[in-house]
Amino acid sequence: MIYLGLCWEGGDAMRRNILVLTLAGALLAGCTGGKAPAPAPAPAPAPVTTPAPAPAVPKKPAPLKGYPAPEITGKDVRTGDVVSLSQFSGRVVFVNFWATWCPPCRQEMPDLETLQGEMGERVKVLAVGGDESESAERLLAFAEDQKLTNTLVYDRGEGLITYRVIALPTTFVVDGSGVIREKIQGAISLDQMRQLVVQVEEADKKQP
């Protein structure tokens, strides 16, 4: 408004020039609808890349559910042959720590024997001497007296320490890939053993 007032004071020629400029501006405003030009679109954001996940760290053997079972190596008291847990890969293995003087151990031994007979190659029972003071000969004498045929392992109590066993009997159920699926302290019945075999086999099938 101040600029136009100053222009009008300059005379007719100036007034004509101002009118021409004013009309031109009005025409331009009419062509654009009186609106300011649309702003340029914002640049698209740079794509966000997600870093690849770090590879899973394999679990070390540990006497815990869900972990690879530590190796057990001992002597078969009946044959004198070296026996290892790993040689029974592909089967459900009952690693049973026991002692001849333990009443609950003696109670479940016949059921472990029956389980092995029923399941055949699906299952392996490893009855590991859980008292380092008991000799291989004493374990064998007990097996013969009870007419047991399961594999009785004498390892001088090393498995007892490795598996951190604090009570007898204690049983670790290991699946076909060598992973501990269950740990049971105390004697278990034959029906419970059968159920454990089925559960472990089903879980093993779901593994990638």
C-alpha positions as CSV (number, residue, x, y, z in Angstrom):
1,M,0.0,0.0,0.0
2,I,2.8,2.5,0.8
3,Y,4.5,1.6,-2.5
4,L,1.4,2.2,-4.6
5,G,0.8,5.6,-2.8
6,L,4.2,6.8,-3.7
7,C,3.8,5.7,-7.4
8,W,0.5,7.6,-7.8
9,E,2.3,10.8,-6.9
10,G,4.6,10.5,-9.9
11,G,2.0,11.5,-12.6
12,D,-0.2,10.0,-15.3
13,A,2.5,7.9,-17.0
14,M,3.4,6.4,-13.7
15,R,-0.2,5.8,-12.9
16,R,-0.6,4.0,-16.3
17,N,2.4,1.8,-15.5
18,I,1.0,1.0,-12.1
19,L,-2.4,0.0,-13.6
20,V,-0.8,-2.2,-16.2
21,L,1.3,-4.0,-13.5
22,T,-1.8,-4.3,-11.2
23,L,-3.9,-5.8,-14.0
24,A,-1.1,-8.2,-15.0
25,G,-0.8,-9.3,-11.4
26,A,-4.6,-9.8,-11.1
27,L,-4.6,-11.9,-14.3
28,L,-1.8,-14.0,-13.1
29,A,-3.5,-14.5,-9.8
30,G,-6.7,-15.6,-11.6
31,C,-4.8,-18.1,-13.7
32,T,-3.3,-19.8,-10.7
33,G,-6.5,-19.6,-8.7
34,G,-4.7,-17.3,-6.2
35,K,-2.9,-20.3,-4.7
36,A,0.8,-20.7,-4.1
37,P,2.4,-23.4,-6.2
38,A,2.4,-26.8,-4.5
39,P,5.6,-27.6,-2.7
40,A,7.9,-30.1,-4.3
41,P,7.5,-33.6,-2.8
42,A,9.8,-34.6,-0.1
43,P,12.5,-37.1,-1.1
44,A,11.7,-40.7,-0.2
45,P,13.5,-41.9,3.0
46,A,16.5,-44.0,2.5
47,P,15.6,-47.7,3.0
48,V,16.4,-49.1,6.4
49,T,18.4,-52.3,6.3
50,T,18.1,-54.8,9.1
51,P,21.3,-56.5,10.1
52,A,21.4,-60.2,9.7
53,P,20.9,-62.1,13.1
54,A,24.0,-63.4,14.7
55,P,24.3,-67.2,14.3
56,A,23.0,-69.2,17.3
57,V,25.8,-70.2,19.7
58,P,25.6,-74.0,20.1
59,K,25.0,-75.1,23.6
60,K,27.7,-76.8,25.4
61,P,27.0,-80.2,27.0
62,A,25.4,-79.7,30.5
63,P,23.4,-81.9,32.8
64,L,20.3,-79.7,32.2
65,K,17.1,-80.2,30.4
66,G,17.4,-78.9,26.8
67,Y,21.2,-79.2,26.7
68,P,23.3,-81.8,25.0
69,A,24.0,-84.7,27.4
70,P,27.5,-84.9,28.6
71,E,29.3,-88.0,27.5
72,I,29.4,-91.1,29.8
73,T,32.0,-93.7,29.3
74,G,32.4,-96.8,31.5
75,K,32.7,-100.5,31.6
76,D,29.9,-102.9,31.0
77,V,30.1,-105.0,34.2
78,R,28.8,-108.1,32.4
79,T,31.0,-108.1,29.3
80,G,33.9,-105.8,30.3
81,D,33.4,-103.8,27.1
82,V,33.7,-100.0,27.0
83,V,30.3,-98.4,26.8
84,S,29.6,-94.8,25.9
85,L,26.3,-92.8,25.8
86,S,27.1,-91.5,22.3
87,Q,27.1,-94.9,20.7
88,F,23.4,-95.1,21.2
89,S,22.6,-92.1,19.1
90,G,19.2,-92.3,17.4
91,R,17.5,-94.0,20.4
92,V,15.8,-92.7,23.5
93,V,18.3,-93.4,26.3
94,F,17.4,-93.7,30.0
95,V,20.6,-92.8,31.9
96,N,19.8,-94.2,35.4
97,F,22.1,-93.5,38.3
98,W,21.5,-96.1,41.1
99,A,23.1,-98.1,43.8
100,T,22.6,-101.7,45.1
101,W,21.9,-100.5,48.6
102,C,19.2,-98.0,47.5
103,P,15.6,-99.3,48.1
104,P,13.9,-97.0,45.4
105,C,16.6,-98.0,43.0
106,R,16.0,-101.7,43.6
107,Q,12.2,-101.0,43.2
108,E,12.4,-99.5,39.7
109,M,15.1,-101.8,38.3
110,P,12.5,-104.5,37.2
111,D,10.5,-101.8,35.5
112,L,13.6,-100.5,33.6
113,E,14.2,-104.1,32.6
114,T,10.6,-104.5,31.3
115,L,10.8,-101.2,29.5
116,Q,13.9,-102.3,27.6
117,G,12.3,-105.6,26.7
118,E,9.1,-103.9,25.4
119,M,10.8,-101.1,23.4
120,G,13.6,-103.1,21.9
121,E,15.8,-100.9,19.6
122,R,13.7,-97.8,20.4
123,V,15.2,-97.5,23.9
124,K,18.5,-98.1,25.6
125,V,18.7,-98.3,29.4
126,L,22.1,-97.4,30.9
127,A,22.2,-98.2,34.6
128,V,25.2,-96.3,35.8
129,G,26.6,-97.1,39.3
130,G,26.0,-94.1,41.4
131,D,28.2,-95.0,44.3
132,E,31.9,-94.8,43.6
133,S,32.6,-97.1,46.5
134,E,30.7,-100.0,44.9
135,S,32.8,-102.2,42.6
136,A,32.0,-103.6,39.2
137,E,31.9,-107.0,40.8
138,R,29.2,-106.0,43.3
139,L,27.1,-104.4,40.5
140,L,27.3,-107.7,38.5
141,A,26.4,-109.8,41.5
142,F,23.3,-107.7,42.1
143,A,22.3,-108.0,38.4
144,E,22.7,-111.8,38.5
145,D,20.8,-112.1,41.7
146,Q,17.9,-110.1,40.2
147,K,18.2,-111.7,36.8
148,L,18.7,-108.3,35.1
149,T,19.9,-108.1,31.5
150,N,20.1,-104.3,31.1
151,T,23.5,-102.7,30.6
152,L,25.1,-101.9,33.9
153,V,27.9,-99.4,33.7
154,Y,30.8,-99.0,36.1
155,D,32.6,-95.7,35.7
156,R,34.2,-95.1,39.2
157,G,31.6,-92.5,40.0
158,E,32.7,-90.1,37.2
159,G,29.2,-89.8,35.7
160,L,27.8,-89.0,39.2
161,I,30.0,-85.9,39.3
162,T,29.6,-84.9,35.7
163,Y,25.8,-85.0,35.9
164,R,25.7,-83.4,39.4
165,V,23.6,-86.1,40.9
166,I,22.7,-85.5,44.5
167,A,20.1,-88.2,45.1
168,L,19.6,-91.8,44.0
169,P,17.9,-92.9,41.9
170,T,18.2,-90.0,39.3
171,T,17.2,-90.6,35.7
172,F,18.1,-88.5,32.6
173,V,16.0,-89.2,29.5
174,V,18.1,-88.4,26.4
175,D,16.5,-88.1,22.9
176,G,17.9,-89.6,19.7
177,S,19.9,-86.4,19.0
178,G,21.6,-86.5,22.4
179,V,19.7,-83.8,24.1
180,I,18.4,-84.2,27.7
181,R,14.6,-84.0,27.6
182,E,13.8,-84.9,31.2
183,K,15.5,-85.3,34.6
184,I,13.7,-87.2,37.3
185,Q,14.8,-87.6,40.9
186,G,13.3,-90.6,42.6
187,A,11.8,-93.9,41.3
188,I,9.4,-93.8,38.4
189,S,6.7,-96.3,37.4
190,L,6.7,-98.4,34.2
191,D,3.7,-96.4,32.9
192,Q,5.6,-93.1,33.5
193,M,8.6,-94.6,31.6
194,R,6.4,-95.5,28.6
195,Q,4.8,-92.0,28.6
196,L,8.3,-90.4,28.6
197,V,9.4,-92.5,25.6
198,V,6.4,-91.4,23.6
199,Q,6.8,-87.7,24.6
200,V,10.5,-87.7,23.8
201,E,10.1,-89.4,20.5
202,E,7.4,-86.9,19.5
203,A,9.6,-84.0,20.5
204,D,12.5,-85.4,18.5
205,K,10.4,-85.7,15.4
206,K,9.6,-81.9,15.5
207,Q,13.3,-80.9,15.6
208,P,14.5,-79.2,12.4
